[in-house]
Amino acid sequence: MSSLVHAEATLGAYPERLERPVGVLDRLAAQAVAPVVRRRAAGRRRWRQWPALVSRQVQEVAGLSDRAIRSAAEAVGSELRAGGYDDGLVARVFALVREVAGRTLGERHFDVQLVGGRVLLEGMVAEMVTGEGKTLTATLAACTAALAGVPVHIVTVNDYLARRDAEWMTPIYRALGVTVGVVVHGMDHDARRAAYERDVTYVTNKEVAFDYLRDRLAIGPRTSRTSLQLERLAGDETRAGKLVLRGLCYAIVDEADSVLIDEARTPLIISGGGDASDERRVYATALALAERLVGRRDFLIDERDRAVRLTDDGLLRLDEMTLPLGGIWAGRRRREELVRQALTARHLFHRDRHYIVRDEKVHIIDEFTGRLMSDRSWEQGLHQLVEVKEGCPVTARHDALARISYQRFFRRYLRLAGMTGTAREIETELWSVYRLAVVSIPTNRPLCRRQHPDRVFATVDAKWRAVVRRIATVNHRGRPILVGTRSVAASEHLSGLLTAAGLTHQVLNARQDQEEADIIARAGEAGRITVATNMAGRGTDIRLAPGVAELGGLHVVATERHEAGRIDRQLFGRCGRQGDPGSYQAFVSLEDEIATVYAGRPQRWLASLATRTLGRPGTWLAALMMRRAQRAAERLHSRVRRDLVRYDEQLETALAFAGRPE
């Protein structure tokens, strides 16, 4: 982190990076530059030399008392604030952190974690294999920045991990005189502000982004930093007193691929107002009209873009059906939009795949993690239409007060870093959008993970039968098994098949989200079968019970390929932690969603013929077709994210011209 960033982070009322519009030529240039940046970053000799530089400080630090370590941290912090991030000073902080981690937690940072910490401090993405200790690695960069006076946000993917990591790592921070806060859903304004006043704050991506939007609404349009600083001097009763954040200085994003890429497809919106009293009747009518329309004649469904288009016949049919209704249905544009959304709710959003119903409320399921997003709702009336479809009370439809995408939000940090187990597939996008280079960190111990060839089946029923047989075979040997599914419905279907086969198992999906960490933590016990959606306990280690390593370790089964290959790698990465033995295999069918949506009918027919007639070569050809379909899905989602960034930038320009925030 440069001295310039340090100065900006410690001066000013609300420090953040001012955005510059990114044009088409900028994006093309960034895509061309990304591979070069990665190679240069990964090939730096300083990464290889860094552990030795830290180790030279270890002997001196090891002889200090706890009180002396606290004093040494204060002294090096003063030097960092005065002179910037000199290698010698940073190495001393890392040595102090390593020593107190050993004393307080019984865990000393490995050399590869020292490299990861330096990568984070430089403002890059550290790609660290699952189980290599990213949570502990983050304390190195966080303590260095905090001692230098820079507010640090460690951004996690859910409230549980924010609380757990803050509590787990607090002894390290406390030993160095660094204060720690945590922000989770449901906290009031004063509690949030107090948490952000701490040196290091653990917070979810959703909470910090919405807190920023609320701050922007409180600040109002066209407020200069100077005037805000003067208001701060006037006391907490002013506009500055309504703010919770101290600005956007330095963020370390855990599971960076999920936060910066996967969740970046959906804008964050703060809404207000609205009345649901008269809306149920409108939405019920829209659904009734949609039920009377005939697919392929009146409307067409685009599975790839998750969109519905009314045909000319459908538009004429809709005009005839709404002629006697009058009122809101007299407006052509309004009625077409309502019915289009109703068709979307009926045909593209499915219970136990895209949402679940709990306590008469629709809860959205994150398609990339399998976790619930209970405080999120679909916009433009879609959420209310799903509620009516499921017979739930209708929530009020609100108007947007402020919005921002994750891309634009995280680009506003003065310094941004990230860590994840899967980044190389998205290195170009990370560089072009966030200017983040990726550095792959070697494992502490050699990987002993074994890959079995994919099994491809013509039908989904044949696939499930093979999955149950494989689970029974591995379970008979006493090995633990983790089975990954893409939806709640799929996990419960497999659960029924396992029960019928007499195989005892544990299910983890959005219905058991509160028990997620406990279920995953026990998945390494001998003979245990765990069926999980894509969440698969990200952030929670699966430690092998005694004797399991001798049996071959954890075996991971994927029952469907995901639309992003990274998600598959994350699932497979649950086995083989820290040099443990393990194995994984994928079971897929040509009737899986990724094949039916992203591969053409002729391709599926040829793949099916090949699997039936060519034996193992046919299976290889079918697996190749599935990988091509997966890459097509990845390209589509990347385009959606690029389109969102462009739309967000255009909207920002329009709002700035109108004098409105965001």
N, C-alpha and C positions, 0 to 999 in steps of 0.2 A: 504494500500500500504506500503510495507516494506521500511525501510531505504536503503536497498540494491538497490531496484528498483529506489528510489529517487536519489541515487548517480549515477546510470547508466544513468538516464534520464537527469541529469544536467552536466555530464561530457562526453567528447568524441565528435567527429565531426559529427557522424551520428549514434546515438545509436539505436540499434534494437536487438531483441533476436535472437541468433544463433539457427537454427533448428537442431533437432536431428532426424534421420530417425525413423519412428514408425513401428515396426514389427508386425507380426500377433499376437504373444503372448501379446504384449503391448495392442493391440486393444481389444483382448478378456478379458484381465484383466480389462481394462478401462470400458467395458460394464458391468462387474460384480460389479465393484466398484461404478458406477454412482448412483444407487438407494441409497446406503449407504451414499454417499456424500450428496445427496439431503436431506435425512432425518436428517442428522447431521446439515446441514446448516440451514434448516427450523426450527429445534428445538432449536437453540441456544437461551439461555435466554437473551443474550445481545441485540437481536433485540427487545424484549419486554421492556427491560429496557432503551433502547436508547432515546426514546422521553422524558422520565423524566429527563435524564441527560442533554439534550438540554434545556428543559424548565427551569432548575435551572439557566441557563445563561440569560434567556429572560428578566427578570426584570431589571438586570443591563444594558443590551444592549438597552432596550426600552427608558431609560432615556438619551441616548446619542444624541448629535446633529449630523447632517449629516457629518459635518467635523470631529467630534470625532469618528464617525463610520469608516470613511476612515482611520484615524490614527490607530484605533484599528485593522483594517484589515492588515495594514502594519506591525504592531507590532506582531500579531499572525503569519503572514507569515514568519517573521524572525525566530520566535521560531520553526515553522514547518521545515524550512530549516536546522535549527541547530539540532533539536532533533527528527525529524521524526513524524509519525502520531499518537501521543498520544491521547487517547480518550478525555481527557479534552480539548486539543487544537482543535481537530476536532469538538467537541460539541460547542465550542465558535464560530468557523467559521459558523457552521450551524445556530446558533442563530443570527449571523450578517446577513446571507443571508435571513433568514426568516423575519427579521425586515425590511430590505431594500425592499424585495419583497412586503411587506404590504404597505410601504410608496410610492413606485414608480409605482407598478402595481395594488395595491388594492387587492392583493391575497397573503395571508399568507399560507405557507406550512402546510398541515395537518400532524398529527402525523404519519400516514401511509407513507406519502411522505418522512418524515425524515428517516424512516426505509429504504425506497427504496434508498435514497441517500447514506446511509451508506453501503448498499449492493453493490451499484455501485463502491464506493470507495474501497471496499474490492476486487474488480475484479470478480464479479459474475453477473449472469443474474437476474434482478428483474422482475418477472412476475406480471404485474399490469393490472387489468381489464381495458378495453377500457373506456376512460372518466375519469380516475383517476389522470390525470395530469402528464404524463411522462415528458413532455417538461420542466415543472417547477421543477420536481424532479431532473433532470439532472444538474441543476444549483448548487445544493448543493455539489455534488462530483466535478464538474468542477471548481468551485471557490476554493475549498480546495486544489486541486492539483495545480491550477494556482498560488495561493498565495505561495505555497511551491516551485515554480519555475519549475514545470513540464509542458511542452507543452501539451495541451489537444486538441484532435480531437473529435468533436461530429459528428458522421457519420449518415446521414439521407438518405432516399431512392430517393429523387428527388430534383431538384434545387429549386422548389417553397418552399418546407419545409425548406431547408437550409437557404434561404433568410428570410422567415417568422420567423423562430425560432430565428435567429440571431437578427433581428430587434426587435422582441417581448421581448427577454430576455436582450438586451443590457442595459436598465436602471439599472438592478440589478448589472451587471458586472461593469458598470461605477461608481456606487455608492461605490464600493469596490476597485476601482483603477485597475480593471482587463480589459485588452484590448481584443477586439473581432474582428475576421476576418471572411469572408465568401468566399468560392471558389465555383464557378458554371461554367458550360460549356461555352466556348467561351472566357474566360479570358486569357490574354497573360502571358508570363513568369514572367515579373516583378510584375504584379498585384498578381499573384499566390504566388510568393515568399513573397511579403509584407503581404499577408493574413496569410500565415503560420508562419510569424514572430510574430504574435499576441499571446497573452497568451492562448486564446481559439479560435479555428477555427471550424466553421460549414462547412461541406463539404459532398458531396454525396459519397457513397461507390465506385462508378465507377471513379469519378475524383481523389480521393486520391490514389486509386490503380494504375491508369495509371500514375499519377505523380510519384509514387514510381518506376514504371518500367522505366520511362524516366530518373529518377535519376540514376537507376542502369546502364542504357546504357551510361550515361555521366561519371559515375565513372569508368566503365570498369572492367575487370576481375582482381581478386586477388589484390585489393587495400586494404591496411591495414588502420585501423582507425588512426593510428599514422601519416602515410604519408598524409592522408586527412586533419588531423588537422594542420599539417605544411603548407599545401597548403592554408588553410583558412587564416593563418597568413600572407601569401604572398599577399593577396588582391583578389578582385573579378575577375580579368582577368584570374585566374587559373581555373583548372578543377572544384574546389570546388565552384566557382562562378556560375557555370551552374546549380547547384542544387536548387530546390525550397523547399523541405522539410528539416526540422531540425532533421529528424530521425523519428522513430516510438516509441513514449514514452508511451502515455496513450490514449486509444480510448474508448469512450462510444458510442455503436452502438444502435441507435433507430431502432425499428422494427427488432430486432435481428434475429427473425426467418426467415424473408424474406431475409435479407442480408447474414447471415451466413449459412443458410440451402437452401432455395429455389434457390437463385441465384448462389449457389456454384456448380451447375451442369454444368456451362459454364465457361471455362477458359478465362482469359483476355489476349488479344494478341495485340501487337503493330506491325503494318505492314509497309512496305515501298516498293517503286518501283512499277513496273507493267505498262502495256500498254493495254488499252481495244480495240485498233483499229482493231485487227485481231480476237478478242475473240468472238464477236457476232455470226459470221458464225459457229464457232466450237460448241457453245452452242445450236444454232438453229438446227444444224445437230443432236446433241445428243438428243434433245427433239423429233425431227422427228423420229429418230430410236426408241426411247422409246415408241412412239405412235403405232408403228407397232408390238410391243411385246404384247403377250396375257397373262393376269393374270392367275395364277395357272398352266399354261402350261410352260410359258417362265420365269416367276418370281413369287416369293412368298413375301407377305407383312407381317411383324411382327409388329402389331399395338402397342404391349406393349413396344418393344424396339425402335419403330420408325425407323425401318430398312427394307431394301429391299435386297433379295438374288436372284441372277440369277440361274435358274435351268440348268441342263446339256443341255436340249433342247434349253433353251434360249441362252446359250453360243454358241451352234452350229448355231442357227439362227442369232446371232449377227456376227459371223465370216462370214457367207454368205452375210449379208447386207453390211458389211464394206469392203469386198474384192475389189470392184471397186474404193473405195474412196482414198486409199493410204494415203500418208502423215502421220499426227498424228494418223490416224486410223489404221495404220499398226502395231502399238505396242499393243499387246494384253492386257497387264495390264492397259495401259492408256485408251483404249477404253472401257474396262469393267467398270472402275471406273467412267468415264464420263457418261455412260448410266445408271449405278446404281444411280448416283446422279440425273440424269434427271428423273428417275422413282420416286425417293424420292420427287423431286420438284413437280411432277404431282400428286402423290397419297397421300402424307403424309403432305404436307404444303398447307393449304387452305386459300384463301383470306377471310378477315374479321373474321378469327379465329386466325391464326398465324401471319398475317400481314395485313396491309391495303396499298392501293396505293393512294398517295397524291402528287399532283404536279409532276406527272410522275416519282415518286420515291417510292421504296418499303420500308416501315417502319415496323420493327419487333414489334410485340405486346408481352409484357411479359405475359406469360400464367398464372402467379400467381397473378399479380396485375392488368392486363388489361391495363397497361400504355404503351405508345410508347417508344421504345428504338431506336430513330432515328439515333444515331451515332454508332449503332451496325450493324454488318453484319455477315451472316453465312459464314463459311469457306469452303475450298476445292471446290470452284466453285459453291456451292449450291445457294448462294445469286444471282450470275449472271444468273444462270439457271431460278430462279424465276422471275428475271427482264425480261428475254427474253420471258418467258411464259406470262407475263402480258403486253408485248409490251412497256416496259420502256427502256430508254437509259441504256446501260451496263456500270457499274462502273468497274474500273480496278481491277483485282485480284492481291493482293499484297502478298509478301513473309513475313513470320513472322520474326520480328527482336528480339522480347522478349515476353515471356508469363509467366503467373503465375495464379494459382487458388486462389479463395478467401480464401480457407482453409489455404493455405501456407502463403498468405499475412497477414491475421489477426493474425496468430500464431506468427508473427515476432514482434508484439507490446510487449513492456516490461510489460505492464499491459493492459488487455482487459476486458471490462465490456459490458453489454447489457441490454436492457429493451424491453419488448414486452408484449402483452396481451395473447399470446399463446406460452408457452414453455414446458409445462409438457409432451406433446407427444414426444418431441425431446430431453428430458433431457439426455438420454444415448448418443446420437450422439454429443450433445454439449460438454459433458465431454470427450468422447473418442477422438474427433477431436481437441477441443480447450482447454480442461481442465477447462471448465466453469461449475460451479455448479449453480443450479437454486434455487431461493428462491421465493416462492409465497407470495406476499404481500396482506394482507387482505384489503377489500374495506373500504372506509371511511364511507359509509352508507350501510345498508343491501340491497342486490339485490332484486328488485321487478319484475324481468323479468319472464314472463310466457312462457313455451314451449308447443306448440300444437303438437300432434302426426304427424309423417310424413304421407303424402298421396302418395301412389304408384299406378301408372297406367300402363296398358299393353302397350299403345301406346303414342307416344309423342304428337299427336294431342289431345288425351283425356286429357293429362296433361295441355296443354296450355288452353283448354277450362275451366278446373277447376281453373287454376290460374286467368283467367280473371273474373270468377264468384266471387272468393274470394276477389279480389281487389275491385270489384264493391260493395260487401257487406260491407267491412271495410270502404271504401270511403263514403258510404252512411251515416255512423255514424259520419263522420267528422274527423276521425283519419288520420294522415299522414302515408304513406306507402312507404317503401324502398324495391324495388324488385331487387334481385341480379341475374345476368346471367353470364355464363361462356365465352361468346364471343360477339363480335360486332354484328355478324349476328343474334344471339339469341336475343340481346337487340332490334335490329331493327325489327325483326319478331314480338316480343311482342308489340312493339310500334304500328305496323300496326293493330294488333288485338285490342288494347286499343282504337285506333282512330276509328275503325269500331264500337266499342261498345259505342262511345261517351264519353269516359273518358279522360279528359284533363290530361296531364302528361309531365314530363321532362325526356329526355334521357341523360345519361352520359356514354360515352364510349371513345375509343381512338380518335374518331373524335372530341370530345369536351374536350380534355385533358386540354386546356388552362383555361376553365371555371370550372374545377373540384371543387376547394375549395368553390366557390360561390354557385354552385348547391347543394353540400352536406350541406353547412351551412344552407340552406333554407329548407332542407328536413324535418325539424320538424314543419313546419307550418301546421295549420289545413287544412285538405282536400287535401294536396299536395301528388301527386303520383310521385315518382322518380324511374326510371328504370336505373340501373347501372351495369356495368361489375364489375369484382372482385376488382377493385381499391377501390370502395365504399368510397372514400375520406379518406383513412387511414391517420391519423394525423390531421384531421379536426373534431372537435366536432359537433355533431348534437344536438343542444339545442332546447328544446321544446318551442314553442310559448305559450303565455298566454292562459290558458284554455284547452290546449291539454292534460295535465296530467289528468284532470278530465274526459276526454273522454277515457282514457286508454293508452295514450302515443303512441309512434311510434310502428308500426307493420312491421316486417321484413319478407319478403318471399324469400326463396331460390328456384330457378327454376331448379336446378340441383346440385347434390353433386360433390364437387371438388375432385381431386385426392389426396389432403391432407386435412384431417379433420380439421386441424388448420385454413384453409382458410374459412371453413364453420363457425367455431367459431368466427372468426374475423368479418364476416358479421353479425352474430346474435348479436355480442357484440355492434353493432351500436345502439341497443335499450337498455333501462334500465340504462342510464348513471347517475351516482351519486345518486342512489336510486330512479330515476324516474321510473314510471310504463312503461311497454312495453311488447311485445310478439313477438314470431317468429314461423315460420313453414316452412318445406321443402316440395316441390312438385317435385316428381321424376317419371321417366318412365323407363320401362325395355328396351326401345330403346335408352336411354341416353348413351353417349360415355363410361362412367365408367362401365356400365353394359356390353355393347357389347365387350369391350376390355379386361376387367379384370374378368368377370364372364363367365363361360363356357356355351355353348348352352343348355345342360341339366338343369343346374341351372336356367337359364332364363325361360325355358319352364315350370319347376315346379313352379317357382314364379308366372308366368303368370296364370297357372292353379289355384294356390292357391288364387290369388286375385279375380278370377272370381267365385270360388265355395265356399270359406270358409268365405267370409265376412271380418270382422275385424281381426280374427286370421290369415287369409291369407295375409292381408296387413302387419301384424306384421312380418310374415315369409319373405315376399318380402323385407321389410325394413332391415331385418337381412342379407339377401343376398347382398343388396346394401352396407351395412357396411363392409361385408367380402371383397367385391370387392374393396372398398376404402382402406382397410388395405393392400390388395395385391398390389395396386398402390403405397402406401407409402413404402412398402418393396422394390419394384423395384427401386424407385427413390433414396432410401437410398443406395442401391447397386451401382447405377450409380455414386453417389457422392463418395463412397468409392473407386470405380475403378479409378475415376479421381484423387483422392489424390495419389493412388499408382502409376499411370502413371506419375503424376507430380513429385513425388519423384524420380522415375527412370530416368526421363528426366533431373532433376536437377543434379543427379549423373553423367550422361553422359556429360552434358554441363560443369560441374565443371572439369571433367577430360580433356575436350577439351580446357579449359581455356576461356570459353564464359560465360557471365552473363545470369542467368535464362535459 
